[in-house]
């Protein structure tokens, strides 16, 4: 059987390392499931998710020229087709305007909805940078104003 990228197979875990798990495929070859491809959550220890001898469903995500096979457990379990959204997306916190656009001077900072904090890092960083730029501009304007007043 010819192995191709995108094929989903069942294999048996033959070895576990700190960086992933080796899986034996049906045709006698083996591949590596990197620690980042084990689960959709943070994986600190591979042993928490797979054990030696366990049968797992894997997806081939890459085949190198030297014959190394890269596998993924999390992509084998993921749905093939993304779900459609029933309403159009709009910028976070933006309110629709009468002219059909979105806008406003300042958007509120995304709130974390749980004890773990569901707001993404990118959203938090974006908000921080906007606030920082605004404060820097205000400080510069205030400093320029004070400097002009002294020189008179």
MDAnalysis code that builds the backbone (N, CA, C; Angstrom):
import MDAnalysis as mda
import numpy as np

u = mda.Universe.empty(456, n_residues=152, atom_resindex=np.repeat(np.arange(152), 3), trajectory=True)
u.add_TopologyAttr("name", ["N", "CA", "C"] * 152)
u.add_TopologyAttr("resid", np.arange(1, 153))
u.add_TopologyAttr("resname", ["UNK", "UNK", "UNK", "UNK", "UNK", "UNK", "UNK", "UNK", "UNK", "UNK", "UNK", "UNK", "UNK", "UNK", "UNK", "UNK", "UNK", "UNK", "UNK", "UNK", "UNK", "UNK", "UNK", "UNK", "UNK", "UNK", "UNK", "UNK", "UNK", "UNK", "UNK", "UNK", "UNK", "UNK", "UNK", "UNK", "UNK", "UNK", "UNK", "UNK", "UNK", "UNK", "UNK", "UNK", "UNK", "UNK", "UNK", "UNK", "UNK", "UNK", "UNK", "UNK", "UNK", "UNK", "UNK", "UNK", "UNK", "UNK", "UNK", "UNK", "UNK", "UNK", "UNK", "UNK", "UNK", "UNK", "UNK", "UNK", "UNK", "UNK", "UNK", "UNK", "UNK", "UNK", "UNK", "UNK", "UNK", "UNK", "UNK", "UNK", "UNK", "UNK", "UNK", "UNK", "UNK", "UNK", "UNK", "UNK", "UNK", "UNK", "UNK", "UNK", "UNK", "UNK", "UNK", "UNK", "UNK", "UNK", "UNK", "UNK", "UNK", "UNK", "UNK", "UNK", "UNK", "UNK", "UNK", "UNK", "UNK", "UNK", "UNK", "UNK", "UNK", "UNK", "UNK", "UNK", "UNK", "UNK", "UNK", "UNK", "UNK", "UNK", "UNK", "UNK", "UNK", "UNK", "UNK", "UNK", "UNK", "UNK", "UNK", "UNK", "UNK", "UNK", "UNK", "UNK", "UNK", "UNK", "UNK", "UNK", "UNK", "UNK", "UNK", "UNK", "UNK", "UNK", "UNK", "UNK", "UNK", "UNK", "UNK", "UNK"])
u.atoms.positions = np.array([
    [0.847, -1.180, 0.000],
    [0.000, 0.000, 0.000],
    [0.896, 1.248, 0.000],
    [0.601, 2.179, -0.870],
    [1.370, 3.416, -0.986],
    [0.857, 4.426, 0.038],
    [1.770, 4.976, 0.831],
    [1.394, 5.983, 1.829],
    [1.342, 7.355, 1.168],
    [0.285, 8.124, 1.466],
    [0.131, 9.459, 0.920],
    [-0.220, 10.422, 2.043],
    [0.178, 11.673, 1.861],
    [-0.158, 12.708, 2.829],
    [-1.680, 12.874, 2.844],
    [-2.246, 12.912, 4.032],
    [-3.688, 13.065, 4.193],
    [-4.407, 11.768, 4.512],
    [-3.723, 10.642, 4.364],
    [-4.322, 9.344, 4.644],
    [-4.456, 9.144, 6.147],
    [-5.605, 8.627, 6.566],
    [-5.841, 8.320, 7.983],
    [-5.740, 6.807, 8.157],
    [-4.881, 6.385, 9.075],
    [-4.631, 4.964, 9.325],
    [-4.711, 4.673, 10.815],
    [-4.752, 3.382, 11.135],
    [-4.627, 2.970, 12.526],
    [-3.261, 2.331, 12.699],
    [-2.615, 2.678, 13.798],
    [-1.293, 2.134, 14.068],
    [-1.131, 1.833, 15.544],
    [-0.020, 1.200, 15.852],
    [0.242, 0.807, 17.234],
    [1.450, 1.570, 17.744],
    [1.324, 2.144, 18.946],
    [2.416, 2.898, 19.559],
    [3.522, 1.916, 19.932],
    [4.735, 2.173, 19.387],
    [5.862, 1.264, 19.648],
    [6.894, 1.872, 20.578],
    [6.887, 3.178, 20.710],
    [7.851, 3.823, 21.589],
    [7.419, 5.232, 21.923],
    [7.786, 5.668, 23.139],
    [7.433, 7.015, 23.594],
    [8.704, 7.709, 24.037],
    [8.881, 8.936, 23.555],
    [10.016, 9.759, 23.959],
    [9.477, 11.052, 24.542],
    [10.375, 11.920, 24.994],
    [9.911, 13.192, 25.554],
    [9.404, 14.141, 24.472],
    [9.730, 13.866, 23.195],
    [9.305, 14.757, 22.110],
    [8.204, 14.167, 21.241],
    [7.706, 12.973, 21.560],
    [6.631, 12.392, 20.774],
    [6.514, 10.898, 20.954],
    [5.778, 10.281, 20.017],
    [5.548, 8.842, 20.077],
    [5.765, 8.244, 18.690],
    [6.398, 7.077, 18.657],
    [6.591, 6.355, 17.410],
    [5.438, 5.378, 17.233],
    [4.894, 5.359, 16.008],
    [3.731, 4.524, 15.722],
    [4.064, 3.612, 14.545],
    [3.797, 2.309, 14.720],
    [3.978, 1.329, 13.644],
    [2.724, 1.335, 12.786],
    [2.926, 1.488, 11.472],
    [1.813, 1.534, 10.526],
    [1.556, 0.146, 9.956],
    [0.388, -0.078, 9.343],
    [0.033, -1.418, 8.858],
    [0.996, -2.016, 7.837],
    [1.668, -1.208, 7.014],
    [2.527, -1.764, 5.966],
    [3.944, -2.076, 6.447],
    [4.188, -2.021, 7.752],
    [5.492, -2.344, 8.297],
    [6.377, -1.132, 8.533],
    [5.978, 0.027, 8.064],
    [6.750, 1.245, 8.295],
    [6.315, 1.856, 9.617],
    [7.108, 2.821, 10.081],
    [6.733, 3.521, 11.305],
    [6.942, 5.008, 11.105],
    [6.245, 5.798, 11.914],
    [6.336, 7.246, 11.828],
    [6.317, 7.852, 13.209],
    [6.574, 9.153, 13.249],
    [6.627, 9.877, 14.510],
    [5.439, 10.815, 14.634],
    [4.784, 10.762, 15.788],
    [3.774, 11.748, 16.152],
    [4.473, 12.710, 17.097],
    [4.753, 13.922, 16.618],
    [5.439, 14.917, 17.447],
    [4.533, 15.311, 18.606],
    [5.121, 15.753, 19.704],
    [4.354, 16.122, 20.904],
    [3.308, 17.193, 20.599],
    [3.585, 18.061, 19.622],
    [2.634, 19.118, 19.269],
    [1.447, 18.581, 18.482],
    [1.542, 17.347, 17.994],
    [0.463, 16.746, 17.207],
    [-0.283, 15.656, 17.965],
    [-0.034, 15.547, 19.283],
    [-0.698, 14.513, 20.095],
    [-2.141, 14.902, 20.404],
    [-2.348, 16.138, 20.885],
    [-3.685, 16.566, 21.307],
    [-3.855, 18.051, 21.043],
    [-5.098, 18.501, 21.099],
    [-5.408, 19.916, 20.882],
    [-5.122, 20.769, 22.108],
    [-4.728, 20.155, 23.196],
    [-4.391, 20.883, 24.410],
    [-2.878, 20.802, 24.627],
    [-2.391, 21.528, 25.634],
    [-0.966, 21.497, 25.948],
    [-0.581, 20.111, 26.453],
    [0.482, 19.571, 25.886],
    [0.965, 18.247, 26.279],
    [2.316, 18.425, 26.964],
    [2.342, 18.191, 28.265],
    [3.581, 18.271, 29.022],
    [4.308, 16.934, 28.989],
    [3.549, 15.861, 29.121],
    [4.120, 14.519, 29.127],
    [3.309, 13.652, 28.166],
    [3.974, 13.057, 27.202],
    [3.307, 12.230, 26.190],
    [2.611, 11.040, 26.838],
    [3.168, 10.540, 27.951],
    [2.580, 9.384, 28.641],
    [1.172, 9.662, 29.146],
    [0.804, 10.938, 29.318],
    [-0.540, 11.269, 29.781],
    [-1.590, 11.022, 28.700],
    [-1.174, 10.892, 27.438],
    [-2.128, 10.768, 26.336],
    [-2.055, 9.427, 25.608],
    [-0.867, 8.829, 25.523],
    [-0.727, 7.526, 24.859],
    [0.178, 6.612, 25.684],
    [-0.024, 5.286, 25.523],
    [0.792, 4.293, 26.208],
    [1.375, 3.341, 25.162],
    [2.477, 2.690, 25.522],
    [3.082, 1.679, 24.648],
    [2.067, 0.584, 24.343],
    [1.987, 0.189, 23.066],
    [1.080, -0.877, 22.658],
    [-0.328, -0.414, 22.343],
    [-0.640, 0.831, 22.601],
    [-1.983, 1.360, 22.350],
    [-2.202, 1.523, 20.848],
    [-3.406, 1.194, 20.373],
    [-3.772, 1.408, 18.976],
    [-4.370, 2.805, 18.859],
    [-3.812, 3.589, 17.930],
    [-4.276, 4.968, 17.745],
    [-4.573, 5.225, 16.277],
    [-5.476, 6.166, 16.042],
    [-5.786, 6.612, 14.688],
    [-4.880, 7.795, 14.393],
    [-4.144, 7.741, 13.280],
    [-3.200, 8.797, 12.916],
    [-3.436, 9.244, 11.476],
    [-3.054, 10.478, 11.210],
    [-3.137, 11.035, 9.860],
    [-1.716, 11.348, 9.406],
    [-1.392, 10.998, 8.177],
    [-0.072, 11.302, 7.631],
    [-0.063, 12.769, 7.218],
    [0.821, 13.548, 7.863],
    [0.890, 14.983, 7.553],
    [2.142, 15.348, 6.773],
    [3.041, 14.388, 6.597],
    [4.235, 14.669, 5.820],
    [5.094, 13.440, 5.647],
    [5.732, 13.385, 4.465],
    [6.692, 12.319, 4.191],
    [7.938, 12.994, 3.648],
    [9.044, 12.850, 4.373],
    [10.299, 13.483, 3.976],
    [10.965, 12.678, 2.861],
    [11.911, 13.310, 2.186],
    [12.641, 12.644, 1.102],
    [13.427, 11.434, 1.589],
    [13.868, 11.494, 2.840],
    [14.638, 10.373, 3.385],
    [13.748, 9.257, 3.937],
    [12.434, 9.363, 3.750],
    [11.511, 8.305, 4.144],
    [10.877, 8.469, 5.507],
    [11.211, 9.529, 6.242],
    [10.608, 9.747, 7.560],
    [9.147, 10.182, 7.383],
    [8.292, 9.596, 8.202],
    [6.850, 9.857, 8.103],
    [6.419, 10.652, 9.326],
    [5.801, 11.795, 9.090],
    [5.273, 12.635, 10.165],
    [3.786, 12.358, 10.301],
    [3.362, 12.086, 11.531],
    [1.976, 11.711, 11.806],
    [1.333, 12.690, 12.777],
    [-0.002, 12.683, 12.806],
    [-0.751, 13.523, 13.734],
    [-1.947, 12.755, 14.268],
    [-2.102, 12.773, 15.574],
    [-3.279, 12.165, 16.191],
    [-4.415, 13.176, 16.220],
    [-4.090, 14.437, 16.549],
    [-5.150, 15.440, 16.690],
    [-5.821, 15.760, 15.360],
    [-5.078, 15.702, 14.250],
    [-5.684, 15.975, 12.944],
    [-6.487, 14.791, 12.434],
    [-6.197, 13.598, 12.918],
    [-6.979, 12.426, 12.530],
    [-8.348, 12.468, 13.177],
    [-8.455, 13.112, 14.327],
    [-9.722, 13.184, 15.051],
    [-10.522, 14.425, 14.684],
    [-9.887, 15.407, 14.035],
    [-10.557, 16.663, 13.716],
    [-11.556, 16.439, 12.586],
    [-12.666, 17.194, 12.598],
    [-13.632, 17.071, 11.503],
    [-13.014, 17.566, 10.200],
    [-13.374, 16.905, 9.087],
    [-12.810, 17.249, 7.787],
    [-13.324, 18.582, 7.257],
    [-14.570, 18.911, 7.561],
    [-15.171, 20.117, 7.008],
    [-15.483, 21.104, 8.128],
    [-15.000, 22.334, 8.038],
    [-15.334, 23.311, 9.079],
    [-16.815, 23.655, 9.038],
    [-17.364, 23.914, 10.216],
    [-18.779, 24.249, 10.292],
    [-18.999, 25.670, 9.818],
    [-20.107, 25.867, 9.131],
    [-20.439, 27.190, 8.631],
    [-21.017, 28.038, 9.740],
    [-20.755, 29.325, 9.638],
    [-21.293, 30.245, 10.624],
    [-22.573, 30.843, 10.068],
    [-23.566, 31.000, 10.920],
    [-24.859, 31.473, 10.457],
    [-24.911, 32.984, 10.294],
    [-23.993, 33.712, 10.906],
    [-24.002, 35.167, 10.784],
    [-22.598, 35.659, 10.435],
    [-22.515, 36.790, 9.787],
    [-21.192, 37.299, 9.400],
    [-20.396, 37.743, 10.617],
    [-19.080, 37.619, 10.506],
    [-18.195, 38.034, 11.593],
    [-18.051, 39.547, 11.598],
    [-17.876, 40.122, 12.775],
    [-17.588, 41.541, 12.896],
    [-16.484, 41.706, 13.924],
    [-15.795, 42.820, 13.876],
    [-14.709, 43.028, 14.842],
    [-15.225, 42.915, 16.269],
    [-14.380, 42.378, 17.153],
    [-14.775, 42.161, 18.538],
    [-15.195, 43.477, 19.183],
    [-16.364, 43.492, 19.780],
    [-16.836, 44.643, 20.529],
    [-17.360, 45.786, 19.677],
    [-17.260, 45.697, 18.357],
    [-17.703, 46.790, 17.503],
    [-19.216, 46.743, 17.353],
    [-19.815, 47.884, 17.345],
    [-21.253, 48.003, 17.178],
    [-21.548, 48.445, 15.746],
    [-22.588, 47.884, 15.128],
    [-22.894, 48.288, 13.765],
    [-23.341, 49.747, 13.711],
    [-22.962, 50.434, 12.649],
    [-23.367, 51.823, 12.443],
    [-24.482, 51.876, 11.419],
    [-25.105, 53.025, 11.336],
    [-26.206, 53.208, 10.405],
    [-25.738, 53.047, 8.957],
    [-24.497, 53.434, 8.658],
    [-24.015, 53.342, 7.287],
    [-23.529, 51.938, 6.927],
    [-23.680, 50.987, 7.801],
    [-23.335, 49.608, 7.504],
    [-21.945, 49.203, 7.940],
    [-21.120, 50.146, 8.367],
    [-19.757, 49.826, 8.797],
    [-19.697, 49.593, 10.289],
    [-18.507, 49.354, 10.755],
    [-18.263, 49.184, 12.179],
    [-17.274, 50.242, 12.604],
    [-17.363, 50.639, 13.831],
    [-16.393, 51.623, 14.254],
    [-16.565, 52.015, 15.695],
    [-15.900, 53.042, 16.033],
    [-15.900, 53.511, 17.400],
    [-14.488, 53.872, 17.762],
    [-14.323, 54.778, 18.685],
    [-12.997, 55.234, 19.046],
    [-12.194, 54.132, 19.708],
    [-12.800, 53.422, 20.634],
    [-12.063, 52.437, 21.409],
    [-12.926, 51.202, 21.631],
    [-12.319, 50.056, 21.462],
    [-13.025, 48.816, 21.721],
    [-12.659, 48.315, 23.105],
    [-13.610, 47.718, 23.819],
    [-13.294, 47.214, 25.160],
    [-12.343, 46.039, 25.073],
    [-11.565, 45.853, 26.142],
    [-10.629, 44.733, 26.196],
    [-11.420, 43.432, 26.320],
    [-11.022, 42.407, 25.560],
    [-11.721, 41.127, 25.680],
    [-11.623, 40.595, 27.108],
    [-12.732, 40.150, 27.614],
    [-12.782, 39.632, 28.980],
    [-12.573, 38.132, 28.974],
    [-11.884, 37.642, 29.970],
    [-11.704, 36.207, 30.133],
    [-12.989, 35.652, 30.723],
    [-13.512, 34.577, 30.131],
    [-14.789, 34.033, 30.546],
    [-14.676, 32.926, 31.584],
    [-13.502, 32.663, 32.061],
    [-13.373, 31.585, 33.031],
    [-12.115, 31.741, 33.844],
    [-11.898, 30.822, 34.774],
    [-10.712, 30.923, 35.629],
    [-9.406, 30.750, 34.846],
    [-9.463, 30.070, 33.688],
    [-8.246, 29.868, 32.904],
    [-7.980, 31.033, 31.977],
    [-8.969, 31.860, 31.718],
    [-8.795, 33.008, 30.840],
    [-8.927, 32.610, 29.390],
    [-10.101, 32.812, 28.806],
    [-10.351, 32.388, 27.440],
    [-9.944, 33.426, 26.402],
    [-9.653, 34.655, 26.834],
    [-9.240, 35.668, 25.870],
    [-7.871, 35.277, 25.323],
    [-7.738, 35.370, 24.013],
    [-6.485, 34.934, 23.411],
    [-5.365, 35.923, 23.688],
    [-4.162, 35.423, 23.623],
    [-2.991, 36.244, 23.866],
    [-2.914, 37.382, 22.850],
    [-3.240, 37.076, 21.600],
    [-3.176, 38.098, 20.559],
    [-4.128, 39.253, 20.859],
    [-5.334, 38.925, 21.344],
    [-6.298, 39.978, 21.687],
    [-5.779, 40.843, 22.828],
    [-5.215, 40.198, 23.827],
    [-4.683, 40.948, 24.961],
    [-3.518, 41.831, 24.529],
    [-2.635, 41.284, 23.688],
    [-1.483, 42.044, 23.207],
    [-1.926, 43.220, 22.352],
    [-2.902, 43.002, 21.491],
    [-3.417, 44.071, 20.635],
    [-3.992, 45.203, 21.488],
    [-4.767, 44.841, 22.493],
    [-5.358, 45.851, 23.366],
    [-4.276, 46.608, 24.123],
    [-3.285, 45.892, 24.629],
    [-2.189, 46.531, 25.346],
    [-1.454, 47.519, 24.453],
    [-1.169, 47.125, 23.220],
    [-0.443, 48.001, 22.295],
    [-1.268, 49.247, 21.969],
    [-2.581, 49.101, 21.795],
    [-3.433, 50.255, 21.523],
    [-3.430, 51.219, 22.704],
    [-3.571, 50.677, 23.893],
    [-3.553, 51.513, 25.098],
    [-2.201, 52.196, 25.256],
    [-1.117, 51.462, 25.023],
    [0.222, 52.003, 25.158],
    [0.458, 53.136, 24.167],
    [0.067, 52.924, 22.906],
    [0.230, 53.973, 21.893],
    [-0.563, 55.218, 22.261],
    [-1.768, 55.020, 22.756],
    [-2.608, 56.148, 23.153],
    [-1.972, 56.928, 24.301],
    [-1.477, 56.214, 25.283],
    [-0.847, 56.877, 26.430],
    [0.443, 57.586, 26.031],
    [1.224, 56.970, 25.145],
    [2.459, 57.601, 24.676],
    [2.146, 58.905, 23.935],
    [1.107, 58.891, 23.113],
    [0.729, 60.100, 22.375],
    [0.278, 61.193, 23.344],
    [-0.494, 60.810, 24.343],
    [-0.945, 61.782, 25.343],
    [0.237, 62.371, 26.107],
    [1.182, 61.530, 26.513],
    [2.360, 62.015, 27.246],
    [3.208, 62.943, 26.385],
    [3.361, 62.605, 25.113],
    [4.163, 63.432, 24.217],
    [3.499, 64.793, 24.031],
    [2.183, 64.781, 23.851],
    [1.455, 66.032, 23.678],
    [1.580, 66.899, 24.935],
    [1.458, 66.285, 26.093],
    [1.561, 67.017, 27.348],
    [2.966, 67.579, 27.518],
    [4.008, 66.800, 27.197],
    [5.391, 67.255, 27.329],
    [5.676, 68.400, 26.358],
    [5.197, 68.298, 25.125],
    [5.381, 69.370, 24.148],
    [4.688, 70.654, 24.617],
    [3.521, 70.510, 25.175],
    [2.772, 71.666, 25.657],
    [3.531, 72.369, 26.792],
    [4.088, 71.570, 27.719],
    [4.839, 72.141, 28.840],
    [6.118, 72.814, 28.351],
    [6.790, 72.219, 27.355],
    [8.035, 72.796, 26.824],
    [7.760, 74.139, 26.155],
    [6.696, 74.243, 25.387],
    [6.359, 75.507, 24.725],
    [6.031, 76.594, 25.749],
    [5.391, 76.218, 26.806],
    [4.988, 77.197, 27.816],
    [6.227, 77.779, 28.512],
    [7.251, 76.972, 28.770],
    [8.467, 77.432, 29.464],
    [9.305, 78.358, 28.587],
    [9.323, 78.142, 27.291],
    [10.211, 78.915, 26.424],
    [9.714, 80.332, 26.201],
    [8.537, 80.660, 26.573],
    [7.999, 82.013, 26.370],
    [8.612, 83.022, 27.282],
])
